[in-house]
């Protein structure tokens, strides 16, 4: 008799307590005073500001899929709304289903932006450390280019973001590790100055990147503009994180049928973004950059792992069939992936044992996506235990603990 997933979860002992579980994809709502409290006089009335208003937008600044309006906390620059504030976990720990969840400071769980409450929640759900990503600024610096015209202002927004999250990391006792953003639109020297400051002075552990910079009017990653940055990350072994929806290479909103309601649209939109991350994986594996920068590491964040075997097999086939002379790579795509790219899983339930025949356990990390609609909360321990029960201790330790600690150089 085949067990249902719920039966499997109920019958699986908690294996996570044996490890220092590192959650490699969560999100922090930016502190309501983050920019106002740090802004110089010239930016004081132009920085992102949180207001309680009637809005027709979700926490990411996009129109609500059901076309409705609601009272919510929302981030503004002047009269322009750039994002929201919220999550699907409420003040009392309840989880909202079927939409974008709670959208005000009064409703959402304090752990979405308060360090003390976040640590308490991590302890309750079996998490030792977390890697965190931006919220209102988008999942990379791409949104700053698209929403703020003044280069000096958006550069300040990025530097203040990094300052605030370095403080959050310190206040967490080095258990929570926000990833840094960069002013990629500025000159090379300015970008490199902030990169070095984020790592060497602020002690942040990695960078958030977006695929296809040329679509934003910036040089592509094969351009010399990026060479000092790649050299720095290669030498210092700093990971580059490509978070789902952190790029404009694929507009996932075009995928769901117009006739669907908001719940089906949100589900299909989410899946579209998972698969879109295959784009950066394919581009970098064919780029030749890993031959030039042999220590460069990258992470496909919040995109799952089930699609990876197909993409790698396709890359192997196409390399022989359609790329006989344009580029010469020192390694095949599957081997190159093993040496340079990591991926995170959370909702996937079955088949990890079979998947690891192609995707090594050394390239997989665990995440929960707290506090977004598809997050595992409150079943972090239960889900991880059931999903990994068939793997041996070495594999579990790599996925839940060692891969992240080594990649991000975590002091845990």
C-alpha positions as a printed NumPy array, in Angstrom:
array([[  0.   ,   0.   ,   0.   ],
       [  1.405,   3.387,  -1.031],
       [  1.481,   5.998,   1.725],
       [  0.072,   9.457,   1.112],
       [  2.419,  12.351,   1.736],
       [  0.577,  13.283,   4.937],
       [  0.947,   9.713,   6.199],
       [  4.63 ,   9.777,   5.34 ],
       [  5.149,  13.047,   7.209],
       [  3.221,  11.768,  10.232],
       [  5.246,   8.568,  10.36 ],
       [  8.717,  10.072,   9.879],
       [ 10.836,  10.901,  12.92 ],
       [ 12.436,  14.325,  13.097],
       [ 15.86 ,  13.916,  11.503],
       [ 16.632,  17.646,  11.388],
       [ 17.596,  17.917,  15.065],
       [ 20.813,  16.063,  14.23 ],
       [ 22.031,  18.975,  12.099],
       [ 22.552,  22.715,  12.078],
       [ 19.777,  23.333,   9.553],
       [ 20.534,  26.293,   7.276],
       [ 17.506,  27.786,   5.53 ],
       [ 18.995,  29.179,   2.329],
       [ 16.068,  31.273,   1.121],
       [ 13.931,  33.469,   3.345],
       [ 12.856,  37.098,   3.162],
       [ 12.919,  40.093,   5.472],
       [ 10.475,  42.947,   5.247],
       [ 12.63 ,  46.046,   5.247],
       [ 12.396,  47.89 ,   8.567],
       [  9.8  ,  50.708,   8.337],
       [ 12.456,  53.286,   9.277],
       [ 15.293,  51.814,   7.228],
       [ 15.767,  54.65 ,   4.735],
       [ 14.176,  57.632,   6.491],
       [ 16.416,  57.185,   9.536],
       [ 19.588,  57.054,   7.411],
       [ 18.833,  59.583,   4.686],
       [ 20.893,  62.765,   4.325],
       [ 18.942,  66.005,   4.01 ],
       [ 19.011,  65.989,   0.195],
       [ 17.236,  62.606,   0.082],
       [ 15.015,  62.891,   3.173],
       [ 11.757,  63.431,   1.277],
       [ 12.682,  61.151,  -1.638],
       [ 13.661,  57.838,  -0.036],
       [ 11.3  ,  54.856,   0.265],
       [  8.696,  55.549,   2.958],
       [  6.105,  53.171,   4.417],
       [  2.503,  54.435,   4.475],
       [ -0.834,  52.869,   5.38 ],
       [ -3.061,  53.413,   2.339],
       [ -5.767,  51.918,   0.181],
       [ -3.953,  50.054,  -2.569],
       [ -4.617,  47.771,  -5.513],
       [ -1.079,  46.348,  -5.41 ],
       [  0.475,  43.311,  -3.721],
       [  3.553,  43.344,  -1.437],
       [  5.825,  43.414,  -4.505],
       [  4.202,  46.468,  -6.081],
       [  2.327,  44.51 ,  -8.757],
       [ -1.452,  44.82 ,  -9.306],
       [ -3.517,  42.431,  -7.172],
       [ -4.465,  39.487,  -9.35 ],
       [ -8.14 ,  39.717,  -8.385],
       [ -8.31 ,  43.429,  -9.26 ],
       [ -9.396,  44.398,  -5.744],
       [ -8.287,  47.155,  -3.381],
       [ -7.431,  46.887,   0.3  ],
       [ -5.976,  48.857,   3.154],
       [ -2.313,  47.944,   3.55 ],
       [  1.143,  49.198,   4.405],
       [  2.906,  50.106,   1.192],
       [  6.277,  51.546,   0.246],
       [  6.279,  54.803,  -1.665],
       [  8.815,  57.081,  -3.274],
       [  6.959,  60.371,  -3.503],
       [  3.555,  59.517,  -4.978],
       [  4.739,  56.3  ,  -6.611],
       [  4.1  ,  52.98 ,  -4.883],
       [  7.091,  50.669,  -5.339],
       [  6.109,  47.728,  -3.156],
       [  4.329,  46.45 ,  -0.098],
       [  4.912,  45.057,   3.353],
       [  3.719,  41.672,   4.458],
       [  3.74 ,  37.917,   4.2  ],
       [  1.487,  34.888,   4.524],
       [  2.266,  34.292,   8.22 ],
       [  0.146,  36.349,  10.599],
       [  0.852,  38.002,  13.941],
       [ -0.336,  34.955,  15.909],
       [  1.464,  32.408,  13.735],
       [ -1.447,  31.522,  11.459],
       [ -0.762,  31.007,   7.753],
       [ -2.895,  32.547,   5.017],
       [ -3.666,  30.494,   1.908],
       [ -4.906,  31.398,  -1.555],
       [ -3.419,  34.845,  -1.955],
       [ -0.717,  37.296,  -0.983],
       [ -1.583,  37.164,   2.722],
       [ -1.216,  39.864,   5.365],
       [ -0.214,  43.309,   4.177],
       [  0.221,  45.489,   7.239],
       [  2.513,  45.783,  10.242],
       [ -0.45 ,  45.111,  12.515],
       [ -1.32 ,  41.807,  10.825],
       [  1.934,  40.2  ,   9.708],
       [  4.192,  38.193,  12.009],
       [  6.782,  40.327,  13.791],
       [  9.411,  37.81 ,  12.743],
       [  9.175,  39.07 ,   9.193],
       [ 11.201,  42.138,  10.184],
       [ 12.102,  42.032,  13.895],
       [ 15.35 ,  40.207,  14.724],
       [ 14.322,  38.958,  18.192],
       [ 11.024,  37.57 ,  16.923],
       [ 12.731,  36.046,  13.889],
       [ 15.193,  34.148,  16.068],
       [ 12.375,  32.845,  18.263],
       [ 10.522,  31.61 ,  15.19 ],
       [ 13.664,  29.925,  13.863],
       [ 14.127,  28.108,  17.167],
       [ 10.509,  26.941,  17.111],
       [ 10.815,  25.506,  13.603],
       [ 14.259,  23.919,  13.881],
       [ 16.34 ,  26.425,  11.922],
       [ 19.89 ,  27.265,  13.039],
       [ 20.752,  29.865,  10.4  ],
       [ 19.083,  31.704,   7.521],
       [ 20.139,  33.317,   4.272],
       [ 17.771,  36.232,   3.577],
       [ 16.811,  38.22 ,   0.481],
       [ 15.277,  41.647,  -0.181],
       [ 11.561,  42.333,  -0.263],
       [ 10.476,  45.795,  -1.441],
       [ 13.61 ,  46.347,  -3.512],
       [ 12.832,  43.238,  -5.502],
       [ 14.913,  40.078,  -5.386],
       [ 17.884,  41.905,  -6.906],
       [ 18.875,  45.473,  -7.78 ],
       [ 16.873,  45.23 , -11.014],
       [ 13.834,  46.89 ,  -9.427],
       [ 15.871,  49.93 ,  -8.393],
       [ 16.819,  50.528, -12.018],
       [ 13.208,  50.204, -13.091],
       [ 11.604,  52.389, -10.406],
       [ 14.086,  55.126,  -9.377],
       [ 15.393,  57.442, -12.076],
       [ 17.951,  59.335,  -9.963],
       [ 21.167,  57.28 ,  -9.953],
       [ 22.477,  58.906,  -6.777],
       [ 19.245,  58.165,  -4.958],
       [ 19.098,  54.513,  -5.94 ],
       [ 22.779,  54.104,  -5.063],
       [ 22.001,  55.478,  -1.597],
       [ 19.008,  53.132,  -1.308],
       [ 21.317,  50.178,  -1.983],
       [ 24.083,  51.261,   0.407],
       [ 21.579,  51.988,   3.196],
       [ 19.989,  48.579,   2.592],
       [ 23.381,  46.91 ,   3.029],
       [ 24.131,  48.946,   6.173],
       [ 20.806,  48.053,   7.785],
       [ 21.101,  44.359,   7.042],
       [ 24.675,  44.172,   8.268],
       [ 23.288,  45.489,  11.571],
       [ 20.536,  42.852,  11.434],
       [ 23.143,  40.139,  10.911],
       [ 25.157,  41.376,  13.889],
       [ 22.066,  41.701,  16.094],
       [ 21.106,  38.115,  15.238],
       [ 24.359,  36.874,  16.756],
       [ 25.467,  35.836,  13.255],
       [ 22.576,  33.462,  12.684],
       [ 20.82 ,  35.476,   9.95 ],
       [ 22.785,  36.419,   6.836],
       [ 21.21 ,  38.968,   4.464],
       [ 22.701,  39.031,   0.985],
       [ 24.09 ,  42.314,  -0.313],
       [ 22.891,  44.295,  -3.304],
       [ 25.105,  46.33 ,  -5.63 ],
       [ 24.773,  49.611,  -7.58 ],
       [ 25.332,  47.806, -10.876],
       [ 24.123,  50.83 , -12.88 ],
       [ 26.998,  53.036, -11.725],
       [ 30.547,  53.098, -13.022],
       [ 32.759,  50.1  , -12.435],
       [ 34.717,  51.777,  -9.618],
       [ 31.56 ,  52.641,  -7.635],
       [ 30.194,  49.137,  -7.996],
       [ 33.473,  47.597,  -6.859],
       [ 33.771,  49.978,  -3.923],
       [ 30.357,  48.885,  -2.605],
       [ 31.168,  45.217,  -3.282],
       [ 34.331,  45.413,  -1.187],
       [ 32.604,  47.429,   1.531],
       [ 29.766,  44.898,   1.776],
       [ 32.134,  41.956,   2.22 ],
       [ 35.155,  43.414,   3.995],
       [ 33.576,  46.099,   6.21 ],
       [ 29.983,  44.965,   6.676],
       [ 30.847,  41.239,   6.739],
       [ 27.942,  40.232,   4.473],
       [ 28.308,  36.818,   2.871],
       [ 27.182,  37.037,  -0.757],
       [ 25.617,  39.152,  -3.508],
       [ 22.142,  39.18 ,  -5.073],
       [ 22.34 ,  39.265,  -8.872],
       [ 19.993,  39.387, -11.846],
       [ 20.338,  37.616, -15.177],
       [ 20.526,  39.419, -18.534],
       [ 21.85 ,  42.883, -17.495],
       [ 21.855,  43.892, -21.159],
       [ 18.055,  43.977, -21.012],
       [ 18.449,  46.89 , -18.586],
       [ 20.835,  48.798, -20.818],
       [ 23.904,  47.482, -18.987],
       [ 26.862,  45.527, -20.377],
       [ 26.33 ,  41.784, -20.604],
       [ 28.296,  39.451, -18.354],
       [ 30.883,  38.722, -21.073],
       [ 31.761,  42.427, -21.248],
       [ 35.027,  43.621, -19.605],
       [ 32.879,  45.822, -17.335],
       [ 32.272,  42.786, -15.104],
       [ 35.837,  41.436, -15.043],
       [ 36.984,  43.148, -11.796],
       [ 33.802,  41.975, -10.068],
       [ 34.144,  38.365, -11.19 ],
       [ 37.836,  38.422, -10.285],
       [ 37.   ,  39.689,  -6.795],
       [ 34.301,  37.048,  -6.228],
       [ 36.591,  34.37 ,  -7.634],
       [ 39.502,  35.364,  -5.401],
       [ 37.406,  35.854,  -2.258],
       [ 35.079,  32.928,  -3.024],
       [ 31.954,  35.047,  -2.674],
       [ 28.747,  33.356,  -3.961],
       [ 26.479,  35.058,  -6.488],
       [ 22.766,  34.439,  -5.862],
       [ 20.253,  34.472,  -8.686],
       [ 16.892,  34.606,  -6.95 ],
       [ 13.682,  33.68 ,  -8.722],
       [ 12.057,  36.786, -10.292],
       [ 15.229,  38.82 ,  -9.708],
       [ 15.546,  39.446, -13.423],
       [ 13.369,  40.685, -16.251],
       [ 14.535,  37.982, -18.649],
       [ 11.117,  36.31 , -18.454],
       [  7.881,  38.091, -17.681],
       [  6.035,  35.272, -15.948],
       [  2.821,  37.318, -15.923],
       [  2.39 ,  36.432, -19.596],
       [  2.094,  32.712, -18.852],
       [ -1.253,  32.229, -16.997],
       [ -4.414,  32.408, -19.068],
       [ -6.367,  35.635, -18.695],
       [ -9.514,  33.647, -17.917],
       [ -8.022,  32.175, -14.733],
       [ -8.83 ,  33.631, -11.329],
       [ -6.201,  35.055,  -8.964],
       [ -5.371,  31.762,  -7.249],
       [ -4.596,  29.83 , -10.427],
       [ -2.725,  32.823, -11.821],
       [ -0.543,  33.044,  -8.71 ],
       [  0.225,  29.31 ,  -8.811],
       [  1.198,  29.295, -12.481],
       [  3.131,  32.555, -12.122],
       [  5.168,  31.02 ,  -9.291],
       [  5.977,  27.889, -11.292],
       [  6.929,  30.02 , -14.315],
       [  9.46 ,  31.867, -12.202],
       [ 10.925,  28.576, -10.903],
       [ 11.614,  27.411, -14.434],
       [ 12.882,  30.814, -15.585],
       [ 15.993,  30.341, -13.458],
       [ 17.098,  27.709, -15.953],
       [ 18.028,  30.682, -18.147],
       [ 20.938,  31.873, -16.044],
       [ 22.133,  28.281, -15.539],
       [ 22.234,  27.624, -19.298],
       [ 23.874,  30.943, -20.131],
       [ 26.657,  30.657, -17.586],
       [ 27.399,  27.003, -18.345],
       [ 27.918,  27.883, -22.017],
       [ 29.657,  31.208, -21.338],
       [ 33.213,  30.048, -20.706],
       [ 33.349,  32.26 , -17.612],
       [ 33.847,  29.302, -15.276],
       [ 37.039,  28.419, -17.145],
       [ 38.267,  31.97 , -16.574],
       [ 37.127,  32.099, -12.937],
       [ 37.52 ,  28.561, -11.56 ],
       [ 36.428,  29.451,  -7.999],
       [ 33.236,  31.281,  -8.999],
       [ 30.102,  29.862,  -7.346],
       [ 26.449,  30.636,  -8.126],
       [ 23.105,  29.732,  -6.543],
       [ 19.742,  29.22 ,  -8.204],
       [ 17.485,  30.448,  -5.403],
       [ 13.83 ,  29.481,  -4.868],
       [ 13.618,  27.563,  -8.12 ],
       [ 13.604,  23.943,  -6.956],
       [ 15.787,  21.155,  -8.311],
       [ 13.529,  18.834, -10.307],
       [ 14.098,  20.588, -13.643],
       [ 17.89 ,  20.468, -13.442],
       [ 18.529,  16.932, -14.825],
       [ 16.544,  17.675, -17.981],
       [ 18.299,  21.006, -18.562],
       [ 21.752,  19.491, -18.039],
       [ 21.005,  16.601, -20.388],
       [ 19.728,  19.042, -23.003],
       [ 22.85 ,  21.207, -22.632],
       [ 25.042,  18.134, -23.128],
       [ 23.152,  17.142, -26.275],
       [ 23.002,  20.625, -27.778],
       [ 26.686,  21.246, -27.125],
       [ 27.554,  18.42 , -29.496],
       [ 24.784,  19.008, -32.013],
       [ 24.689,  22.795, -32.397],
       [ 27.808,  24.318, -30.773],
       [ 30.719,  22.56 , -32.477],
       [ 33.045,  25.584, -32.855],
       [ 31.713,  28.785, -31.21 ],
       [ 33.073,  28.053, -27.733],
       [ 35.532,  25.537, -26.342],
       [ 34.836,  24.539, -22.751],
       [ 37.27 ,  22.68 , -20.511],
       [ 34.459,  20.584, -19.016],
       [ 31.105,  19.21 , -20.064],
       [ 27.987,  21.046, -18.764],
       [ 27.171,  18.384, -16.149],
       [ 30.683,  18.523, -14.719],
       [ 30.73 ,  22.32 , -14.881],
       [ 27.432,  22.488, -12.994],
       [ 28.837,  20.214, -10.291],
       [ 31.823,  22.515,  -9.795],
       [ 30.041,  25.872,  -9.849],
       [ 26.26 ,  25.942,  -9.338],
       [ 24.025,  25.233,  -6.336],
       [ 20.236,  24.986,  -6.189],
       [ 17.706,  25.149,  -3.371],
       [ 14.685,  22.928,  -2.752],
       [ 11.696,  23.222,  -0.438],
       [  8.273,  21.987,  -1.652],
       [  9.531,  18.951,  -3.597],
       [  8.483,  15.834,  -1.742],
       [  9.579,  12.674,  -3.489],
       [ 12.357,  11.524,  -5.742],
       [ 15.33 ,  13.328,  -4.199],
       [ 17.161,  10.031,  -3.901],
       [ 16.772,   9.384,  -7.628],
       [ 17.511,  13.009,  -8.506],
       [ 20.861,  12.872,  -6.738],
       [ 22.072,  10.367,  -9.314],
       [ 22.458,  13.377, -11.614],
       [ 22.486,  16.415,  -9.298],
       [ 25.091,  15.714,  -6.598],
       [ 24.05 ,  16.215,  -2.983],
       [ 26.981,  18.628,  -2.749],
       [ 25.03 ,  21.014,  -5.021],
       [ 21.663,  21.   ,  -3.212],
       [ 20.595,  23.166,  -0.269],
       [ 17.405,  23.382,   1.793],
       [ 15.113,  26.405,   2.037],
       [ 11.683,  27.306,   3.42 ],
       [ 10.807,  30.546,   1.495],
       [  9.452,  32.144,   4.691],
       [  7.156,  34.138,   4.704],
       [  5.985,  33.923,   1.087],
       [  2.854,  32.129,  -0.198],
       [  4.603,  28.829,  -0.937],
       [  6.664,  28.72 ,   2.282],
       [  6.932,  25.491,   4.283],
       [  5.964,  27.198,   7.543],
       [  5.003,  25.79 ,   9.997],
       [  6.106,  22.331,   8.753],
       [  9.836,  22.948,   8.155],
       [ 11.121,  20.021,  10.213],
       [  8.376,  17.622,   9.193],
       [  8.715,  18.291,   5.465],
       [ 12.514,  18.127,   5.437],
       [ 12.507,  14.892,   7.426],
       [ 10.027,  13.179,   5.106],
       [ 11.71 ,  14.435,   1.916],
       [ 15.201,  13.345,   2.994],
       [ 14.363,  10.157,   4.904],
       [ 15.655,   7.856,   2.133],
       [ 19.048,   9.576,   1.925],
       [ 22.055,   8.585,   4.016],
       [ 23.517,  10.728,   6.803],
       [ 26.229,  12.196,   4.577],
       [ 23.647,  13.4  ,   2.019],
       [ 21.329,  14.863,   4.627],
       [ 24.205,  16.682,   6.301],
       [ 25.373,  18.152,   3.   ],
       [ 21.883,  19.359,   2.017],
       [ 20.711,  20.64 ,   5.391],
       [ 23.956,  21.989,   6.792],
       [ 27.416,  21.674,   5.263],
       [ 26.835,  22.981,   1.728],
       [ 25.492,  26.326,   2.953],
       [ 27.996,  26.727,   5.78 ],
       [ 30.912,  26.157,   3.4  ],
       [ 29.525,  28.18 ,   0.485],
       [ 28.662,  31.289,   2.518],
       [ 31.531,  30.858,   5.014],
       [ 29.07 ,  30.922,   7.9  ],
       [ 30.472,  31.135,  11.454],
       [ 28.161,  28.384,  12.73 ]])
